[in-house]
Amino acid sequence: WSRLGLVRAVRRAVERLEPPRHLRIIHVVIARPPRASRGRAAVGACSAFGAVRLVERLHGGGEPPFQLLPMAGRPVPVLVAGRHIPTQILDEGGEVLWSHPAPASDATLLPSGNVLMALYPHGDFPGGGVLEVDRAGEVVFSWKATQDEVSTAQLTGDGRILVNESGPNPRLLELNRAGEIELQVPLSCQKSNPHMQTRMVRKLANGNYLAPHLLDFEVLEYDPAGKIVRRIPTDERGRDLRDWPFTAIRLRGGNTLIGCTNGNRVIEVDAAGKIVWQLTNEDLPSPLIDDACGVQRLPNGNTVITSYHAGPGAVHLLEVTRDKRVVWTLAPQFAGIHHLQVLTTPGRPIAGPPRRSTWGRRRGPRGPPRPTRRPAPPRP
């Protein structure tokens, strides 16, 4: 961040807070320029003292709603979910910042600060369901499924909630805030094993839906009428390797990032269906991938991957660069992370050469350069 960018970000964040403000945690990353850059860094600098003073001024005293974190090259904090663990937010050391006891396959921190979850079957949700809670754990929205399982909960741009139901009638549903079905899309997948039908469906910007079908070894893109408009197979290495697709994310450039679970592989596929990038344990210094369920592409181009089958104390989350270097791992003292959502990253790459801070300056229309001094009059 530049100083001006940090001030603006903090001000916008404070304006979005609702009382009691101390219950909301906003993470501000403080960066120091590396020596190699000779004081000029791609990420601007702001002293921790200056940031603390800024927070105090904006908050008006009392307990600040901010947690200041040193820039350590790691994505923190992170929301994690799984079938046998609570849904929780972890810090960079794996300590729990927030937790809810519901087991979830999908979970998202919403702009409001609430957490939206796709629940595994349990207790009052025998067929799974959807739950939205605030940070105090109060239920904001609840919906119970009518079939075997739910593995998707996504807030769409029009305020609806996208869910999927697995079972004898696999389908996508868009729910309104009253829990009523506004749209229904049938899914074309095997029906013999509901648990292995579908995971992590996402609605795309074009209105279509991207659905990973595990035992079908393919990611399908559906239009709102249920017509299949694209197929992305994941079994080109042979089905005995069990490259079951769990997560599929459409990237900005049009490529699709896919986590292939038991195959311990992550692939990126272009619009023509060609694999343009992939990561397996053979690319790593040790076999850190153990059931690649959740994946996320960070703004800096790195990829974060979960290892669902890793045991307590083993690596459950790892971040790798485009050239397959491991830059961060997280090894919590529990097992079973299915899904993740990185909430804060140290910064984004800046295109082109590093720019200086524009603190205190206004930018007007670009014109011809002004002369630095008046030209001397011609000599007689």
C-alpha positions in Angstrom: 0.0 0.0 0.0 1.0 3.6 -0.5 0.4 5.9 2.5 -2.5 7.4 0.7 -3.9 4.0 -0.3 -3.7 2.8 3.3 -5.5 5.9 4.6 -8.3 5.5 2.0 -8.6 1.8 2.7 -8.8 2.3 6.5 -11.4 5.1 6.1 -13.6 3.0 3.8 -13.3 0.0 6.2 -14.3 2.1 9.2 -17.3 3.6 7.4 -18.6 0.1 6.7 -18.4 -0.9 10.4 -21.5 -1.2 12.5 -21.7 -0.8 16.3 -20.3 -2.4 18.3 -17.2 -1.8 16.3 -14.8 -3.6 18.5 -16.5 -6.9 17.5 -15.3 -6.4 13.9 -11.6 -7.2 13.0 -10.0 -5.5 10.1 -6.5 -6.5 9.2 -4.1 -3.8 8.0 -0.8 -5.0 6.5 2.2 -2.8 7.2 5.0 -3.2 4.7 8.6 -2.0 5.0 10.7 -1.5 1.8 13.3 -4.2 1.4 17.0 -3.0 1.3 17.5 -4.4 -2.2 15.0 -1.9 -3.5 17.1 1.0 -2.0 14.1 2.5 -0.4 11.8 2.1 -3.4 9.5 -0.9 -3.1 6.7 -2.2 -5.2 4.6 -2.1 -2.0 4.6 1.3 -0.4 5.7 1.8 3.2 3.9 3.0 6.3 5.4 2.9 9.7 3.5 0.9 12.4 3.5 4.0 14.6 1.8 6.0 11.9 -0.8 3.3 11.3 -1.6 3.0 15.0 -2.0 6.8 15.2 -4.3 6.7 12.2 -6.4 4.0 13.7 -6.7 5.9 16.9 -7.8 9.1 15.1 -10.4 7.3 13.0 -11.8 5.2 15.8 -11.9 8.1 18.3 -10.2 6.3 21.2 -11.1 3.1 23.1 -10.5 -0.4 21.9 -9.6 -0.2 18.1 -11.3 -2.6 15.7 -8.0 -3.2 13.9 -5.3 -5.9 14.2 -2.0 -4.7 12.9 0.0 -7.5 11.2 3.6 -7.5 10.1 4.1 -8.3 6.4 5.7 -11.7 6.4 4.9 -12.9 2.9 2.0 -15.0 3.9 -1.8 -14.8 3.4 -3.5 -14.2 6.7 -6.1 -14.7 8.1 -7.9 -17.6 6.4 -11.5 -19.0 6.7 -11.5 -22.8 6.7 -14.3 -25.4 6.7 -14.7 -29.1 6.7 -16.9 -32.1 7.5 -15.3 -32.9 10.9 -14.2 -29.5 12.1 -15.9 -26.2 13.1 -16.0 -23.4 10.5 -13.3 -21.1 11.7 -11.0 -18.2 11.0 -7.3 -18.8 11.7 -4.4 -16.5 12.0 -1.0 -17.0 10.5 0.0 -19.4 13.3 -3.1 -21.5 13.1 -4.7 -19.9 16.2 -8.5 -19.6 16.1 -9.8 -16.0 15.7 -13.4 -16.9 15.2 -15.3 -20.2 15.2 -18.8 -21.7 14.6 -19.5 -25.3 15.5 -21.4 -26.1 12.2 -19.5 -28.5 9.8 -19.5 -27.1 6.3 -18.4 -28.0 2.9 -18.4 -24.4 1.6 -18.0 -21.2 3.6 -17.6 -17.5 2.7 -17.0 -14.4 4.6 -19.5 -11.9 3.2 -18.9 -8.1 2.8 -21.3 -7.6 5.7 -19.0 -9.6 8.0 -21.4 -12.5 8.2 -20.3 -16.0 7.3 -22.4 -18.1 4.8 -22.0 -21.9 5.1 -23.2 -24.9 3.1 -23.8 -27.4 5.9 -23.1 -31.1 6.0 -26.0 -33.3 7.2 -26.1 -33.1 11.0 -28.5 -32.4 13.9 -31.4 -30.2 12.7 -30.1 -30.5 9.1 -30.5 -34.2 8.2 -30.2 -33.4 4.5 -27.7 -30.6 4.9 -28.6 -27.0 4.4 -27.5 -23.4 4.4 -26.7 -21.2 7.3 -25.7 -17.5 7.6 -24.5 -16.2 10.9 -23.0 -13.0 12.2 -19.8 -12.8 14.1 -21.7 -13.2 17.4 -23.1 -16.5 16.1 -26.6 -15.2 15.7 -28.5 -16.9 12.7 -29.3 -14.4 9.9 -30.5 -17.0 7.3 -31.3 -20.7 7.5 -32.5 -23.2 4.9 -32.9 -27.0 5.1 -32.4 -29.2 2.1 -34.8 -32.0 1.2 -32.4 -34.6 -0.3 -29.0 -36.1 0.8 -26.4 -33.3 0.9 -25.5 -29.7 0.2 -22.0 -28.5 -0.8 -22.5 -25.1 -2.3 -23.5 -21.7 -0.7 -22.8 -18.6 -2.8 -24.2 -15.2 -2.5 -25.0 -14.0 -6.0 -24.9 -10.5 -7.4 -28.6 -10.0 -7.2 -28.8 -11.0 -3.5 -29.9 -14.6 -4.0 -28.2 -17.6 -2.5 -27.0 -20.3 -4.9 -27.1 -23.8 -3.4 -26.9 -27.3 -4.8 -28.7 -30.4 -3.7 -27.2 -33.9 -4.1 -29.4 -36.9 -4.2 -31.8 -38.7 -6.5 -32.7 -35.4 -8.2 -29.4 -33.4 -8.3 -30.0 -29.8 -8.9 -29.0 -26.2 -8.4 -31.3 -23.7 -6.7 -31.3 -20.0 -6.3 -33.0 -19.0 -3.1 -34.4 -15.6 -2.0 -34.0 -14.3 1.5 -37.3 -15.9 2.5 -35.8 -19.3 1.6 -38.1 -19.6 -1.5 -36.8 -21.2 -4.7 -36.5 -18.6 -7.4 -34.6 -20.7 -10.0 -34.0 -24.4 -10.4 -31.4 -26.0 -12.7 -31.0 -29.8 -13.2 -27.5 -31.3 -13.0 -26.3 -34.0 -15.4 -24.2 -36.3 -13.2 -24.2 -39.9 -11.9 -26.9 -40.7 -9.3 -25.5 -43.9 -7.7 -23.3 -42.0 -5.1 -24.9 -38.7 -4.0 -21.9 -37.7 -1.8 -19.6 -37.8 -4.9 -22.0 -36.0 -7.3 -21.1 -32.3 -7.0 -19.0 -29.8 -5.1 -18.5 -26.1 -4.9 -20.7 -24.8 -7.7 -20.1 -21.2 -8.7 -22.2 -18.7 -10.7 -20.2 -17.0 -13.3 -20.3 -13.4 -14.5 -22.1 -14.4 -17.7 -24.9 -16.0 -15.7 -23.8 -19.6 -16.3 -22.8 -22.1 -13.6 -19.5 -24.0 -13.1 -20.0 -27.4 -11.5 -17.4 -29.9 -10.6 -18.8 -33.5 -10.8 -16.4 -35.8 -9.0 -17.1 -39.4 -10.1 -17.9 -38.1 -13.6 -14.3 -36.7 -13.8 -15.4 -33.5 -15.4 -16.3 -29.9 -14.7 -19.4 -28.8 -16.5 -20.6 -25.3 -17.4 -24.4 -25.0 -17.5 -26.6 -22.2 -18.7 -29.6 -21.1 -16.6 -31.8 -23.5 -18.6 -29.6 -26.5 -17.6 -28.0 -26.9 -21.0 -24.3 -28.0 -20.9 -22.3 -25.4 -22.8 -18.8 -26.6 -21.9 -17.1 -29.7 -20.6 -13.6 -29.8 -18.9 -12.5 -33.4 -18.3 -10.0 -34.2 -15.6 -9.2 -37.9 -16.4 -6.6 -37.5 -19.1 -4.1 -39.3 -16.9 -6.5 -42.3 -16.4 -9.3 -42.7 -13.9 -7.2 -45.0 -11.6 -5.4 -41.8 -10.4 -8.8 -40.5 -9.1 -8.4 -36.9 -10.3 -11.9 -36.1 -9.0 -12.7 -32.3 -9.4 -13.7 -30.7 -6.2 -13.2 -27.0 -6.7 -13.4 -25.1 -10.1 -12.7 -21.4 -10.3 -13.1 -19.3 -13.4 -10.1 -16.9 -13.4 -10.2 -13.3 -14.8 -8.4 -14.3 -18.0 -10.9 -17.0 -18.8 -8.9 -20.0 -17.6 -10.3 -22.4 -15.0 -8.4 -23.5 -11.9 -9.4 -27.0 -10.7 -8.5 -28.9 -7.5 -8.3 -32.7 -8.3 -8.7 -34.1 -4.8 -7.3 -37.7 -4.5 -5.1 -37.2 -7.6 -3.1 -34.7 -5.4 -3.1 -32.3 -8.4 -4.2 -28.8 -9.3 -4.6 -27.8 -12.9 -5.3 -24.6 -14.8 -7.1 -25.1 -18.1 -7.5 -22.5 -20.9 -10.6 -21.8 -23.0 -9.5 -24.4 -25.5 -9.3 -27.1 -22.8 -5.5 -27.2 -22.8 -3.7 -27.6 -19.4 -1.5 -24.5 -19.2 -0.3 -25.0 -15.6 -0.4 -27.8 -13.1 1.0 -28.8 -9.7 1.6 -32.2 -8.2 3.8 -33.6 -5.4 6.5 -34.3 -8.0 6.9 -30.5 -8.3 7.4 -30.0 -4.6 10.4 -30.7 -2.3 8.2 -33.1 -0.3 4.7 -34.6 -0.8 2.7 -31.7 0.8 -0.5 -32.3 -1.2 -2.7 -34.9 0.4 -6.2 -34.6 -1.3 -6.3 -31.3 -3.0 -9.9 -30.1 -2.3 -10.0 -26.4 -1.8 -7.9 -24.0 -4.0 -7.7 -20.3 -4.4 -5.7 -18.0 -6.7 -4.4 -15.0 -4.9 -4.1 -11.5 -6.4 -0.3 -11.9 -6.6 -0.8 -15.0 -8.9 0.1 -17.5 -6.2 -2.2 -20.5 -5.5 -3.3 -21.7 -2.1 -4.2 -25.4 -1.7 -5.8 -27.5 1.0 -4.7 -31.0 1.9 -7.9 -32.6 3.3 -6.4 -35.9 4.3 -3.4 -34.5 6.2 -3.3 -35.4 9.9 -3.0 -33.1 12.9 0.2 -31.1 12.8 0.9 -31.9 9.1 0.7 -29.2 6.4 -3.0 -28.5 5.6 -2.5 -25.3 3.6 0.3 -24.4 1.2 0.9 -21.4 -1.0 2.9 -21.9 -4.2 4.2 -19.4 -6.8 3.7 -19.7 -10.5 7.1 -21.3 -10.8 6.1 -23.9 -8.1 8.0 -22.6 -5.2 6.4 -23.1 -1.7 6.3 -19.7 0.0 3.9 -20.5 2.9 2.4 -23.4 4.8 0.0 -23.8 7.7 0.0 -26.9 9.9 -2.8 -26.6 12.5 -3.3 -29.1 15.3 -6.4 -30.6 13.7 -7.3 -32.3 10.5 -9.9 -32.1 7.8 -9.9 -28.8 5.9 -12.1 -29.1 2.9 -12.4 -25.5 1.8 -10.6 -22.2 2.4 -11.0 -18.5 1.8 -7.9 -16.3 2.3 -9.1 -13.1 3.7 -6.0 -10.9 3.6 -2.8 -10.9 1.5 0.4 -8.9 1.9 -0.3 -7.0 -1.3 -0.8 -7.1 -5.0 1.8 -7.0 -7.8 2.1 -3.5 -9.4 2.2 -3.5 -13.2 5.2 -1.7 -14.7 7.9 0.0 -12.8 7.3 1.0 -9.1 5.5 4.3 -8.7 6.2 6.8 -6.1 3.5 7.7 -3.6 1.1 10.4 -4.7 0.6 11.6 -1.1 -0.7 15.2 -1.0 -0.7 15.6 -4.8 -3.5 15.9 -7.3 -3.3 14.5 -10.7 -4.7 16.5 -13.6 -4.9 15.9 -17.3 -1.6 14.8 -18.7 -0.1 17.6 -20.9 3.3 18.5 -22.3 6.1 18.8 -19.7 6.7 22.2 -18.3 10.1 23.8 -18.5 11.9 23.8 -15.2 13.1 27.4 -15.6 12.4 30.3 -17.9 14.5 30.4 -21.0 17.1 33.1 -21.0 16.5 36.0 -23.3 18.6 36.0 -26.5 21.8 37.8 -26.4 22.2 40.9 -28.5 
